[in-house]
Amino acid sequence: MKIGITGAYGLFGSGLTLVVGRGHEAVALTRAQADLTDAQQVARVFRPMKLDVLIHAAANPDPDDCELHPDAAFRANVGATANLARLSHELGFALALISTDAVFDGTKTTPYVETDETNPISVYGRTKLAAEHEVVKLPRHWIFRVSVLFGPGKLNFIDKGLRKVANGEEYVVASDQVGSSAYTLDAAEKILELIEAQRFGMYHLSNVGRCSRLELARAAAEIAGLDSSRVIGKPLAEMKRPGPRPEYTEMEMRALKEAGFTTPRAWQDALAEYLSKFWKG
């Protein structure tokens, strides 16, 4: 198959490009090639490609920036998706959207499933939910909701912390923000399985197990042989970020299991592999 990937130099896009390219023709698409918010430019770039599938990983994933610049966030996260959805309908390629656990408000006390009611509390979450609404209209689509990501190709939550700790600094993270986490290469492999099987639909996707941001960052420091006591936890309310974060967004991968697919491995095992292969501290 010929599979396009938007945001190919981003964190998830890098992993997707690597995994898809092992067995298919991966077309890496970057901001330099097309402004996805420009419908005419998007049409001009995508029509000659003759894609079978497009994985739309490009977005503004920064909750604080989205909160401070809502109009730009809606253009980047909703407008771009709408442009690609129209082309999917016109040209016949299937469309996969990378979405987020931020579509939930975090008030549930048990893991979120795909059919749970959405209620985003941030501009970022609202833009991603609106993007889902653009894609769900298509007859051939996938929506993959992911949580905090780590993987090769771009600085991420784990890398930022390890760099600070390695330099003798403190890394302050939320102690009460609990959810799922995803190793981009594991998630990309599962996405490719679903694409190859043409099992369309909505999927939650992460490595197995829940963890707080504090637990994740401290585990990374310990695995890397660094002083994990330099990873400091603070309640979300004290961090005073512009973009609100839901406190609890652990996701159950019910749709994946019901479709007959195995879930990715435990986050601890994925984290250990990531650090052994890619951390150069």
C-alpha positions, -999 to +999 in steps of 0.1 A: +000+000+000+009+036-005+005+053+029+009+090+035+018+104+069+013+140+078+035+155+105+061+130+095+089+149+114+067+151+146+070+127+175+043+102+164+048+109+127+085+098+130+075+065+145+047+059+120+070+067+091+096+042+104+071+014+110+050+019+079+082+021+057+092-014+067+066-031+045+048-004+025+055+027+006+055+054+032+051+090+019+064+114+046+045+147+044+058+178+063+047+214+068+072+225+042+054+205+015+019+217+023+001+241+046-028+217+056-050+246+066-050+258+029-076+238+011-063+247-024-027+239-015-037+206+001-056+196-030-027+205-053-003+185-033-024+154-025-042+147-058-012+135-077-001+111-049-027+084-054-026+073-018-044+042-005-043+055+031-035+088+048-025+088+085-031+123+098-007+128+127+000+165+122-015+188+148-008+214+174-005+191+204+005+218+230-025+224+253-010+257+266-004+271+231-039+260+220-055+277+250-036+310+244-042+310+206-076+293+201-082+305+165-048+292+153-055+259+172-088+254+154-072+261+120-044+236+127-064+209+143-099+212+128-095+231+096-066+209+084-085+177+092-116+190+074-095+197+043-081+162+044-115+146+050-129+163+019-100+150-002-105+115+013-141+116+001-132+130-033-101+108-040-111+076-022-082+071+001-090+059+037-082+084+065-067+076+099-067+104+125-045+105+155-066+119+183-061+122+221-074+113+256-080+151+261-114+146+246-125+134+281-129+156+311-111+133+335-139+129+361-144+091+355-129+067+381-125+037+358-108+035+324-124+053+295-138+031+267-144+043+231-181+047+237-178+069+268-192+104+266-167+131+255-165+164+274-132+182+267-121+208+292-095+226+271-093+242+237-069+215+227-094+188+236-122+206+219-102+210+186-093+173+186-129+163+192-141+185+164-115+169+142-129+135+151-163+147+140-149+156+105-134+121+101-162+100+115-184+111+086-162+091+062-171+055+053-135+043+055-118+058+086-099+051+118-096+073+149-068+065+173-069+082+207-035+082+223-021+097+255+013+109+266+038+097+240+074+087+240+095+075+211+124+084+188+126+113+164+117+143+185+122+156+220+094+142+242+082+142+278+107+115+288+137+131+271+130+165+286+130+151+321+161+130+316+181+159+302+172+181+332+180+153+357+213+145+339+223+181+342+216+182+379+183+201+376+149+193+389+121+182+366+087+192+378+057+171+366+021+166+376+017+142+405-021+138+401-024+135+364-030+098+358-036+080+325-021+058+299+011+062+279+022+050+245+055+041+230+052+055+194+067+024+178+044+000+196+014+022+187+024+026+151+027-012+147-008-017+161-021+011+138-005-007+108-021-040+118-056-024+118-049-006+085-037-038+068-068-056+081-091-028+070-107-028+105-122+007+105-135+025+135-126+042+168-098+028+189-081+037+222-044+029+219-016+028+245+007+005+263-010-015+290-011-001+325-019+032+342+006+056+356+009+092+367+032+116+349+053+115+380+055+077+380+064+077+343+092+103+346+107+087+378+107+053+362+125+066+332+152+082+354+156+050+374+160+029+342+185+054+328+205+052+360+198+088+371+187+103+404+150+099+403+146+121+434+152+151+411+118+144+395+095+165+416+057+160+417+033+189+420-005+189+419-019+201+386-036+230+403-003+243+415+014+242+381-007+271+368-006+262+332-028+280+307-043+248+293-063+227+317-055+190+318-079+162+328-067+145+360-077+109+350-077+095+315-066+059+317-080+042+285-093+007+281-086-007+247-119-025+244-124-019+207-090-033+199-097-065+219-132-069+205-118-067+169-096-097+178-062-079+182-037-081+210-029-051+231+006-036+232+029-046+260+031-030+295+044+006+295+073-004+318+086-028+292+082-004+264+099+024+283+129+001+291+133-007+254+129+029+243+156+040+267+180+012+259+177+019+222+174+057+220+185+074+252+220+088+247+225+104+280 
